[in-house]
Amino acid sequence: MAATSFLQKAPAYDLPTPEPESPSLTHSRQPYRFSTLCATVDSPDADHKDQHGSSSVPIYQTATFKGVGNQYDYTRSGNPTRTHLALDSARWAVQMVSEHHIAKISSAAHAFAVSSGMAALDVITRLLKPGCEVIAGDDLYGGTNRLLTYLRAHMGVTVHHVDTTAAESVIPVLNPGKTAMVLLESPTNPLLKIVDIARISALVKEKCEDAIVVVDNTMMSPYLQRPLEHGADIVYDSATKYLSGHHDLMAGVITCNRDDIAKEIAFVINSVGNALSPFDSFLLLRGTKTLAIRMDRQQSTAMLVAQMLSKLGFVTHYPGLPNHPGKEIHDRISDGYGAVLSFETGDKELSERIVAATHLWGISVSFGCVNSLISMPCVMSHASIDPATRAARGLPEDLIRLCVGIEDPADLLDDLRHALIDAGAIAYAANDYVRIAVPISRAVEKLALGEARTARPRDDREWFVSAPGKVILFGEHAVVHGVTAVAASLDLRCYGLTSPRHDGRLSVHFADIDDYRHEWDIDELPWDAVVPIPRGSEHPEVLDQRVIDAIKTRALPPETPPKSQSAAIAFLYLYMMMTSGADRPSFHFVCRATLPIGAGLGSSASFSVCVAIALLILHGRIDLPAVPPPTHRSAAPGEPGHIHIPHGGRRAIPPEIAEETNRWAFVAEKVLHGNPSGVDNSVAVYGGALAYVRPGFGKRSGMDQIQGFKSLKFLLVDSKVPRDTKALVAGVARKKAAEPETVGKLLDAIQAISNEARRALADPDVPRDVLLTGLSSLIDENHAHLVQLGVSHPSLEAIRLKTSSTPYGLSTKLTGAGGGGCAVTLVPDDFQDEKLQALISSLLADGYQPYVTAVGGSGLGILSPYDEIAIEEDEDSPPLSPPATPDPNRENGAHGLPTTIRRRFESVSTIELPQWASGRGKWLYV
């Protein structure tokens, strides 16, 4: 049965609804809904109707009854109050009716009430015989484990503990003729694992038809789960919990549909004498009336608590969370997620401090009460299970179990947050709560690091990566107001090189950002502020401000220049957030670019992409494609054998690597810019061109690649005039507010230009000369609209005037924010080189910096490990060791050191850098 909304329960159970005494109604009534069944305590038959018409079932507080041959004689065998609650223990043959309260809300024909939940299990296990076998889960309530241990030691019962979350795990231990019982919990206590009751029941009936399936349903109660509907033979609950709801009584209930099992259970209860007392039966009847409304409130709050803990980074066990491994099964067999959850802190002492720091959450071993409770199972409810067994079953010693009550959700969340803060588990920073890493002593940490580094294979490879810049061709500024922007990659690129160190230190050289150089002792970085992102998980939407603040104040000198500081923080933030355990790679990272920095051409995004892919590789978070098998040629006599990896066509970086790189590059962009759109880093990863629409404007938002984009030649001119992007964007917003109609028309016109450009660029049938002519006109129109928006600048207009004048006649527009920055000029295919060089010389003479480039090229690049690398015979610049398994015959360079291109990479001129980089070997590109 699929899960339904907590507050909109409307399942119609196949249970009878009493017909009215008046015969005037000729049509039948619909079955009652669950909450009505709970609140309505009907008399099972005419003999049990109260003579005074009491609206609450009277308490028959008597041990004996007068008379001979009457329905009741001794309360141990039967009592009218208990009969209202459940099918009476001793009178099963006379009262096989389903109207009894517990039976009717459990989809059961028979129900029994006993003195506790463990008493219920005791009654059930008395059906076992010496020599039989029981299959049970490996994550069970501690009391259940105690009783099974007793049966194994003293009754000759064999018990198999298996992981029942995998239904097939029961098959190897199903023993026809021997297996008598399969004991299940779902969700399990306390790890909230989910068991497919229906699947296991079917397997048991198929392999061992005489075995009975027993389910402890205490965690869910009949309101949320009725295992009898899914093939179980017997279901029991500790009615002390949700059925009662107030922790003012001890009780257990047993339900079943088979007459033969009911007869045996009734005999055992009557013989043992553990039937529920009249007064407790009265209290339990009263409690069940509010079961539905209590559970609705409790589980809705439990969801909020689970979401909060999960967002803070704690491993949280709750079947309502989307990442819970058993959610799909639970949704199929249950109607809600319950009010019990558990979470791990990573440190037992920390957990103890959290539990002790709560006020509203009472410390108790139980659950199911209207009051919220907190406990540590390994110290309390599961302490009777020896530590070795707990460890073997994966029960964390630091686990905290929360049982949510009916208090106001805001108060419970606030109390838990304060407990987490007081215990040192979280902190409040930058208007949000962030998790604090579990502190580890420096000695233990260094020992662990030493072991990890010893165990980590030595890797002397260098990784050479690159990413393009970007240019917005159409839609600048208007994109802020919902207009489509068209952006494309540039042939101007950023390059990054990692060189191994193996000395416990981390160093960087940002050649184009103040020529910044710095070095850190890895162990001394502020790890206490970090909660790393596990492999395979994504970074949350919000940055961990605590980590950023710790890097800024504790890892960087105060005098660090602002741009260098931002780049270093982004680099260290990604390095630390990607770190897994004690595995902290030691290396040197050099970054250079042919892009002008700060000119609005996506230099920060290409830097972010280079950092992201380099760190993903070094942290082992991605796997590059396997090296294809080499081809061999036979060696001539006396010659060494030669292995040749054939050169082929362009090889591509797998999409999953590009996606992971883009996600982490976007994180770095957030560190650098606060709230980026994601356009720049996407273009830097994927290359080509894309169309971008911001969300929130009543149309489909997001980014779409423009397939079939043709490479275009452009002249980029850096005006060298700094611009204030925020001020320019704010100026357009003010103009829009003051002149909405005028600005609205301009935005509509720019949208039309973007649409036309997008269609033309993606149409393979448009002739090249027609495309270039059309784009030139669109560039001129787009720039004119941007001028009217007030975002141009005299320097940009001077560049535009020069490029459009005779003899050049080229179309130019501003790009990016305007107000300075860069201008882009479309260069036709047939434009003469002599005229282009003359234009460049003239622009240089005016103090501008021109760049001849193309747009729409490759995205992220990694030096291919598949091909032989061009070797440079230069003792001062040893050759590159390829990022595949190095050839042992050339593993070392001229100095006996691992081969490297670091010196040459740092010294080659910016003009020569692209050609030199492309000559190092075969690159993988997106």
N, C-alpha and C positions, 0 to 999 in steps of 0.2 A: 504494500500500500504506500503510495507516494506521500511524502511529507506535505502537510498543508500549513497554512499560516497559523501561527500560534493563537491568534485572536479570531480566526474564522473557521473553527472546527464545525463541520457539518456532515460527518460520516453517518450513515444510517446503518446501524448494526442489525444483524438478523436475530433480534431478540424480541419477544412479545411485548406489546404494550397493552396494559389492562383496558378492556372495554368498559365503558360507563354502564352503571346499573340501569339507567334509563334506556328503554328499548326504542325510543323515538328516532334515534339516529340509524339510518339504514346503511350508510357507507362506513367502511372500516377506517380506522385512524392510521396515520403514518407512524412508523416506529419512532420512539423517543430518541433524541440526540443524547450524546454521552453525558453532558452536564445535567440534563434533566434526569437521566437515570441515576446519577450520583445523588441528586438532591431529593429524589422521591423514594422513600422507604415504604414499600407496599407490604401488607400482610400476606404471607405465603398462601393462606387459605382462610376460610371462614372461622376455623377453630382458633386462629391466632389474632383475630381482631380484638382490640382492646374494648372492654365493655363500657368504658367511660369516654371513648372517642379521643383518646390522647393523641396529639399531633406528633409526639415523640415516643418512641418505643419504651415502655416501662422497664425498669430493672427488676428482674425476678431474683432478688438477693436471697436465695435459699439454697441449701444443699440438698434437701430431700423434698419429695412431693407425696401427698397422702393418696391412698387408694391402691387398688390392685388392677393390673392390666391397663392402666392409663398410658397416655403417650409419653409422659415424663415420670420418672421415679427418682433419679439421682442426677445431680447436676454434672457430675463427671461424664455421664452418658448423654445427657441432653438437657438444655435449658431454653425456655421460650425466647429470652433475649438473644441468646446466641443463634437460635434458629432464624430469627429475622436477619441476623448478620450473614450467616452462611448455612449451607445445608448441614443439619445437625450431625455430629460425629456418629452417634449410635443409631440414629433413626434413618440411615441412608435408604433402606428398602422401602420405607413408608413414604419418605419425602423426596422422591426423585423429581424435583421440580426446579425450574430455572429462575423463578421469581426471586429467590433469596438474593440478598443485596450484592454480595461479592460475586456470586455466580453470574448474575445478570450483567454486571459491568465488565466481566472477564471473558465473555463469550463461552461460558462453561456450563455444563450440566450439573456439576457437583462442586461444592466449595466447603472447605473446612477451616475453622479458626482455632489456632493453638496459642500457646503461651509466649512464643517468640519466633523470630525468623529462623534461628538455629534449631529450635524445636521442630519447626516445619521440615527442615532438611533431615533432622534425626528421624522423624517419622518416615520420610521417603526412603532413606537409606536402609531402614529396617526391612524393606522389600528385598534387599540383597541377601545372598546366601554364601557361605564360605566356599572359596574356590572360584567365584565368579570374577569378572573383570569390569573395571570402570574406566571410561575415557573422560578426562576433564581438561579444561583449559589450563594454560600456564600463567595466566594473570587472573587470579581469583581473590575474593575476599579472604582475609586472614583466617577467620573462623571456619570457613569452608575448608581451607587447607588443613587446619588442625583436625577436623573431623575425619577427613580422608586419610590423614596420617595415622589416626587412631585405628580406623578400619583396616588399614594395611598391616599395622603392627599386631593387632589383637583379634581380628576377625577373619584373617586369611583371604582378604580381598585384594586383588591386584589392581593398582591404580596407574594409568598411563597419563602423563601430562603432555599435551601437545599444543602447538600453536593453532588454536581453533579459528583464528582469523583467516587461515587458509583451509577451506573446507576439505580439500583432498588430503590434508594431513591426518585425518582420522582413518583413512582407508587402510594403511599398513597395520594399524593396531586393532581393526575390527576383526574379531575372532568368533565366527559363528558357533553357537552353542556355549560360548564362554562369556562374551560381552553381554552384560546385563543392563548397563546403564551408560548413557552419555550425558555428562553434566556440563551445561553451558551457562555463560553470562554474556549479555550483550546490551549495552556496552560493558566492557570489563571494568573491574574496580582494582586499581585506581587509574589505569592508563587509558581508559576510554577506547579500547580497541573494539572493533565491530565484528560480530560473528554472523555469518549468513545462516540463520536458524533454519530457513526453508531448505537450503541446499544440503546442509548436514542432516536434517531430518530425513530427506529423501534418500541420501546415501546410506544412512543407518537402516532404513526400512528395506532397502534393496539388498544389503549384505547380511544384516542380522535382524530378521523380522521380529524376533522375540525381545530385542533390546528396547528399552524405553528411553525416550529423550526427555530430559528434565532441564528446565530453564529457570534460573534465578532472575526474576523480572523486577527486583526491588528498585533498580536505578531508574526504570522507565515508568513503572506502575501501569495498571490496565488502561489508563487514559492515553498513554503514548504508544503502547506496544502490547499486543495480545498474542503471545507465541503459540497458543493453541490454534490460532488461525493459520499458522505456518507449519504445522506438522508436529509440534511438540505434544508429548503425552501428558506431562505433568508440569505445572507452573507453580512456583511459590514466590512469595514476597515477604520481606520483613515489614509487616504492617506498622511497626514502630516508626517507619520512615514516612513516605508520602501518603499512604492510605490514611494514617492517623493525622500526620502533619504537625503535631504539637509537642511531641516528645513527652507526653504525660501518661504513656502506657507502654507496655511491652506486648507485642502480638506478632503472630505469623499467620499467613493464610496459604492454603493449598487449593488449587483448582485442577480439574481434569474433566474429560468428556467420556472416558471409558468406565462402564459399570463395574467391570472386574477389578480395575485399579481402585475405584472408589470404595468397593467393599473391603479390600485389604487395608486401605488407609483408615477407614472407619474403625476396623477391628483394632488396629494398632493404637489409635488415639484412645479408644475406650479402655484398652488394656493398660496402657502406660499412665493414663490420667493427666495428660498435659493439655486438655482442651481449655480454651480461653474462658476466664471467669465472667460471670454475668455483668459486673460493673465495667470491666474492660471491654466487653462486647458492646455495651452502651456507648462508651467513649469512642470506640472505633466506628460505630455506626454514625455518630455525630461528626467525626472527622472526615469520613468519606463524602459527606454532603458537599464539602467545599473543595474537593480534590481538583476539579477542573479549573476553577477560578484561581486557586493557589498556584497550580502548575503553569498556567498561562503567564502569570506575573513572574514567577521564578525563572522560567526558561528564557523569557524575553530579556530579563536582566543578565542572565548567564551569558547570553550571546554578546551583550555589550562588554562584559568583563573579559570574555575570551578575545574579542576583537582588540581591546585595549592592550592586553598582554602580548598578543601576537604582533601588534604594530610596534611595541617597544622592543621586539626582538627575542622574547622568551619563547622557547619551544613549548607550545601550548597544545594540550590534548583536549579537543572538543569536537564532536562529530558535526557541529554546525558550521565549522570553518571550511571554506572552500578547498583548502589544501589537505583536509583530513583524508587519509588513504581509504577509509571505509565509508565515506559519505554516501556514495552511490548505493551501496547495499543497505545502509541505514535508512535512507530515504525510501527504499522499496518496502521495508518491513515495519517501519515506524511512522508515527504521526507527529514527531517533534524531536528535539535534541536533548531534552532534559535540563536539569539544573545543577549538574555536577561537572566540574572540569578540573584539570590539573595542569601544572606547568613546572618547568625545570629552570633553575637559576644558574646551574653550573658549579655551585658551591654549597655544601651542606650547612656550614656555619652561617652563610648568608641567608639561607632558607630559614634557619632557626631564628635569626634576628627579624626577618619579615613576619613570621608567625607571631612572635612575641610583641611586635610593634602595632598590631591591629587593635582596634577598639570595638567596632561594630561586629567584626568577624570573631565569633567565640571559638576558642580552642576546644575541639571535641572530636572524638573518634567516629561519631555518627554523621548522618546526613538526613535530608528530607524534612527538616523542621521549618517552621515559618521564620525562624531566626537563622541568619547566615553563619556558617561555621567554616573553620579553617583547621587544617591538620597536616602533619607530615607522616604519611603512611608507614614509612620504614621505621619510624620511631614509635608509632602509635598502633594503628589498626593492623599493620602487617609485621609488627616487631617479632611475632612468634615464628615467622619464617626466617630460617638462619640466613646470615648475610651471604653465604656462598650461593645458596639457592636463589636468593633475591637477585644476585648479580647474574647468575646463569639465565634467569628469566627476564633480564633486561629491566629490572625495577630500579630506577635511579634513587640513590640515597638522598639527593637534594630535592626530590619531588615534593611539591606542595599541592594538596587537594583542597579545592574550594567548593562549598556546598551553598548555593545561593538561596537566600530567603525572600521574604516579601517586602523588605524595607524599600525605601525610595532608592531607585537606581543611582541617582546622583550622589546620595550619601555613601552608598557602598563603594562606588568608584573613587570618591574622594578619600575615603578611609583607606582603601587599598593603596592608592597613590602615595598618601602620606606614610604608610608603613614601608613602602618600597624606598621612599626618599630617606626616611629615618634609618633604614637598614643599610643604606649605601648602595642600593641596587640601581636607582635612577637619579637623575638630577633635572632641574628645570633650567633651561637655557634657550635663549632666542625665542621666547614665547611658546615653547613646546617642551615636552618631557622627553629626555633621551636616556638611553641605558648606559650604565657605567660598566666597563669591563670588570670581570672578576679579578681582583688583585692576586698576583702571584709573587712570592718572594723572589728577590733578585737572584739569589743563589740557585733556587730551583729553576727559575726561568733560564738562566745562563746554561745550567746543566742540560736542560731540555733542548735548548738551542744548539748546544754542542753536539748532542746526540743526533739531532735532526740533520745538522750540517755534515756530520760524519756519514750518516746513512744516505744523504742525497748524492746521487751520482755526480761526479765532477763534470761540468759542462763548460768547455773552453770555446764554444761557438759564439760568434758575433751575429746579431740580428740587425739587418738593415731594413728600415721601413720608410714609407713615404705616403703623403696624402696631399691632394690638390687644394688650392684655394677656391674661392667661388666669386662669382659676379652676379648681381641681380640685373637681369636684362630689362625686365619690365615689372612695374608695380611697386616700386619703392614708395615708402610712406603710406600709400593707399592700402597696403597689406595690413597695416595696423587697424584699418577701418573695414576689414572684411573683403577687400579686393584681392583677387588672385595675383600672386607674385610668381614670376618665372625666373628661376635661378639656374646657373650652369657652372660646371667645374672649369677651372683654369689649368693651363699647362704649367703655370708657376706653382711650385710645390714646397712643402716642408719635408725635411728628411730627418730621421732619427737613427742613431746607431747605439746599440748596447754592447759593451765589452765586459767580460767577466772579471771579477776581482778576487773572490774567495777569501777575503780578509775580514769579513764582518762589517764592512763599510759600504756606504752608498754615496755616489757622487754624481753631480750633474754639471753640464756646461751648456748654457743657453747662449749661443754665439751672437744671436741677433737681438737679444734682450739685455742690453747693458753689458754684453760679454760676461754674463753672470756665471760664476763658478762657486760651488759649495760642496762640502763633504760632511757626512753624518756617520756617527757610530750607530749602527742599526739598533743595537740593544738599548741605546739611550733615547730613542724616539719615544714620544708620549703614548706608549701602548696601553697604559692604564685608562686612557680615554676612549679606546677603540673597541667596538663590537664588530668584528669583520663580517662581511657578507659571505655566507657559505657558498662553496662551489655549486653551480647549478641554480642559485637563487639570484634574483634581481635586486638592485639597489632600490630602497624605498623612494617615493617621489620627493620626499623632503631630505635635504642634506643633514648630516649629523653635525650640528653647529658646535657641539662640544669638542669634536675632533678638530674642526677647523680652528677654533680658538686655541686649542692646545698646541697645534702646529705653529700658529702665528706667534704665540707668546713663549713657547719653550723650545722650538726647533729652529727658529730663524732669528738672526741678530736684529736688534731694533733699527739699525741703520740700513737695512735692506731696501733698495729702491722699490717704489710701489709696483711697477710692472714685473720686476724680477720676483718680488714677494708673491704676487698673485700666481705666477707660473709655478713657483716652487711649492706653494700651498696645494695647487691642483695636482701636481706630480706626487707629492707625499700623501695627499688624501687618497688618491687612487691606489698607491702602493700599499698603504696600511689597510684600507678597506678590503683589498683583494687577498691579503695575507691569510693563509690557512694554518692555524696552529702555530708551531714553532718554525715552520719552513719559511724563512725570510731570505730571498735571494740577494746576493751581494754583487753589484755591478756598477759600471759607469755609463751614464747616458749623455750623449751629445746630440744637440738639436741645431739644425741650420735650415734656412729657408731662402728661396729665390723670390718669395713674396715680400712686398713692402709691409712692414709691421704698422698696424694702426691706421691703415688706409681704407678700411671697410671692405677688404677683399677676403675675409674669412681666415686670416692668419691664425687667430686664436683657435678656430675650429680645426684647422689642419694640424696645429700643434697638439690639440687634445686627442685627435685620432691617432697620431704617432705615439703619444704617451700610452693611450689605452691599449693599442695592439701590442706594443712592446711589453707592457706589464702583463697582459693576458698570456702571452707566450712564456715569459719568465716565471710566472706563477703557476704554470701548467693548467690554466683554466680552459684552454682550447687545444684541440688536436688538429694540426695541419694535415692535409691529405698524405696518405702513405706514399713513400717513394716508389715509383714504378720499377718493375724488374729491369735490370740492366741487360744490354746485349753484349755478347762476348765475341772476340775474334781469337783464333788460335795463335798462340805465341810461336814465333819461329824458334828453332833450336838456339838455346843460349840467351834468349830474350825473355824478360819478365812478361807475364800475362798482362793484358790491358783490358780494363773494364770501361766501356763507353756508355754513358747515358745519352740516348739520342735526343737531339734538339727537335722539338715539335712546334706546333702552333702555340698560340697564347693559352696559357693555363689559368684557370680562374680560381679565386678564393671561394670556398663553399659559402652559400648564403647564411648558414647558421653562424659562421665566424664573423661575417659582415654585420649581422644583426647584433651579436654580442658586443662587438667593437663599438657600434653606433650607440648602444645603450650606455656603455661606460664613457664614451666621448661626450655624450650629453651630460653626464654627471660632472665631468671636468668643466664643461661649458657653464654649468650652473655655478661652480666654484668661481669661475672667472667673471661671469656676467650677471649672476643672480637669477634672471628669469628669461633665458633665451627661447627663441621660437622652435629650435631644433632643425631649421632649414640648413644652416651652415654646416653642422656636423654631418647631416645626411648627405649633402652634396659631396663633402670631403670623403665620405666612406664609399658611396655608390657611384660617384662620377656622373657623367652625362648631364642631363638636365631634368628638373622636376618643377611641378606646379604646386604651390602651397597656398592653403586657405586656412586662416585662423578660425578656431571654434567660437561660437557665440554670436553668429550673425544670421541664423535661420537657414543655413544651407550646409551641405556636406563639407565638413572640414577635413584637414589632413594633407598628406603629401602624396603625389602621384608622379611616378617617373614618366617622362616623355619619351616613349619608345621611338627609335629610329632617328634620334637627334643627329643632325649633321654637324661635324666640326666646323667652326667658323673662326676666321682670323680676325683678331682685334688688336688695337693699339690701346694699351692702358696708360694713362698719364696720371701720376701722383702729383697733386697740386702742392703737396708738402704743407698745406694749411690744415691745422688740427680742427676738428669739428666736435661740437657738443651734441651727441645724438639725442640725449634726453631732452635738452632744450629745444631742439628742432622738432621732435615728435610732439612736445607740449605745445609748440607754436601752431602746428597744424590743427591740433585739437581745439585750441582757442579760436582759431579762424573758423573752424567748423561750427562751433557753438555760436559765434557771432554772425556768420553768414551761412546758415545751413543749406539754403537752396543753391547758392553758388558753388560751395564745396561739394555738395551732393552731385551736381552735374559733372564736376571735374572727376570725382571718383567713378561715376558711371562711365565716363569717357575712357578712363584708364583701364577699367574692367574690360571694356570692349577691345582695347588694344591688346591686353593680355590674352584674351580669348582668341583673337585673330592670330597673334604670334604663336600661340600654343598649337593651333590647328595647322599653321604653315610649317612649323618645325617638325611636326609629327607626320606630315603627309609625304610619302616617298615619291609621289607622282608630280610634285611641284618642281619644275625645272630650276636648276641652280641659279641662273641669272634672274629669273622671276622672284625666287625666294630672297635673294640679296637686295633686289630693288624694293621689294615689299618691306623687308626688315628696316631698310634705311628710312623709309617713310614713317614707319611706326616709331622708330627711335626719335625722329624729329618731333612727332606729335607728342610722344610721352614726355620728352624734355620740356616742351612748351607748357604742358599741364603742371609739371612739377615747379616750374618757375612761378606759375600763378598761385601755387600753394605756398610759395615763399621760402623754398628750401634750397635754392641755388646759391651761388656765391660769385663775386667778381672774378675770382681766379678760374672757376669753372666756365664762366661765360667767355673769358679770354681764350681759354683752350678751345672751346667750341668754335669761336670765331676764326681762330687760326686754322683749325682742321677743315672748316667748311669753305674757306676762301680759296681763290684761284692760286695755284693750279691743282689743289688737292680735291676739293669738292666732296668731302667725306661727312658722314652723319655721326654726331657725337651727342652723348647725354651724360648727365651725372649718374652715379650709381651709389648705392648705400644710402646713408642719411643725407648726403649733400652737405651744404655749408662748408665746403672744403673737401678733403678726401680725394677720391679719384673720379676721373671721367673715362668713359669707354667709347672708342671709335671703331666702327665696323670697317674693315679693310676688305674690299672686293678681291676675288681671286686673281683678276687681271691687273691689279694695281701695281705699277712699275716699282721695282726695288729702289731705283734711283730717287724717285719722288718720295718714297717712304723714308729713305735715309736723310733726305733734305728736311723733311718734316720733323724727324727726330732731332736733328741738329738744331733746328730753329727752336724747338721746345726746350731743349737743354740750355740753349742760350738765354731763354726767358726764366731759367731757374726751376723748371719742372723736371720730373724724372719719368721718362717714357719706358714702356716695356712692350715688346712685340710678343704676342702670345696667341694661343687659340683657346677656344672654350668648347666644352662638351667631351673632353677626353676621359682617361681612366680615373678611377677612384683610388681607394686604398691599395697600396702595393707592399708586398713582402718579397725580399730577394729569394728567388726560387731555390729550394734545396735539391732540385732535380738535375741541374746542369753543371758542367764543369765551370769553374770560376776563372775569369781572366787574371792571370798572375802578373804582378808588377815586380820586376827584378830590381828592387830598391831597398838597400839595407835600412834606410831611414823610414821606409814605409813598407813593412812586410806585407805579404799578400793576405787575402781574406780566407779564413777557414769557413767553408760553406756551411749553412745551417742544416746540413744533413750529417750523417756519421762521417767524420773527416777521413780522407785517405791517409792511412798510417804512414805512407811513404812521403807525405808532405805536411805532416801535422804541425811541425815546428818551422819557424821562419829562420832567417839568417842568424838571429841572435840566440837560437835555441829556445825561444819563447813561442807560445802559441801565436799563430799568424794573425795579423790584425791590419785593418785599413784605417784605424783611428787617426793616426797622425796625418795621413793624406787627406782624409775626410775633413779634418779641422783646418787644414791649410789651403786646400784648393780654392781658387777664386769663385765668387758667386756666379760669375758669367760662365765659368767652366764646369760648375757643379752639376748641372743637369746631364751634360754629355758624359762626364766622368762617372756619375752614378749609374747611368744606363749601361755603361761598359763593364760594370762589375760582374754581370751574369744575367741569367734569365729571371725576370721578375714575375711573381704572381700578382694579378690584378683582379679587383672586383669587376 
